[in-house]
Amino acid sequence: MITNKNRAKSWRYGYDPKYDFVVISKTGEIGDIISVNGLKIALPKVPKNVYSRSKSKSEQYWQPFAYDKSLSRIKSIFQWHDAPDQFKSKWVDYIEEEFDRREEGFWFMNNGKFGVSWKAGQMKVYPETKKLSGYSFVDESDDEDESLAPDEN
């Protein structure tokens, strides 16, 4: 069932009453199905290219990306439009990639596990754009919560 619908990219975002789970993928493909307090969630399919900050297992964890301080001076779309063309052409690809990550989520290796961790777009963007001490709410190093384990079905 999953393979055929993935091949056709026919999963629709939102609740699927036939399979009784919520699809949070917007690509038409799903991966693992997890259960959180009895709510079944179909995660997006793991992409071919997954970010890893290191080859060492102990060094594989979430870490905010550093970005150029000149970007922090842009506070609105109006300031962006007023910026010099050279500045905009330098940063437009980076900004578009960040919006894609916000929309699609972000996959990264976590502690050398076979799988990967997926952060919904808002969870990736928030700690990188807001100054919060510790970023503890995106730390997935403690995977002992059985309610987040993939369903066996």
Phi, psi and omega in degrees: 000306183296315182300314181296315180289327175295316180302319179277354184051050187250006174289136180255138179300133178115191182285133177249102184294332180295319182256357177056049171212163179261125178268119179253011176270140178252007182266351185090359179238147177234162177241237180296151173247121181248164177237125177240110182051041177087352177270119180274130183234126176268111180284160174297155176293139179296127179287167179292321181256117181241133181293137173221124182282348181199159174274341179283128182305316184291344180258011178261104179200171180288133174216129179301144177281140174280144175227157184300135181297336179297332177290329182293344178281344179273109184255349182208165176296331180292318176294323177299313180296328180278348182292153179298148181302323180298318178296313181296317181293330178292324189251352186297320179296317178299314181295317178297321177297319179294322176293323175298316179297322179295320180286317189261346186093178185219123180262135177211151177289142183226106174062032174068014181288156181303318180276193178227167174259146180237131177249123174303150186310315182296325180290333177282315186290317187305308182291341179273341182252348179242142180269100178240136182289131172087332185052028189297335183286353174251005180282117179252023182290340178261094183260026185281351182289106183296337181292346179261003179287144178302142176297150179277347184293000000 
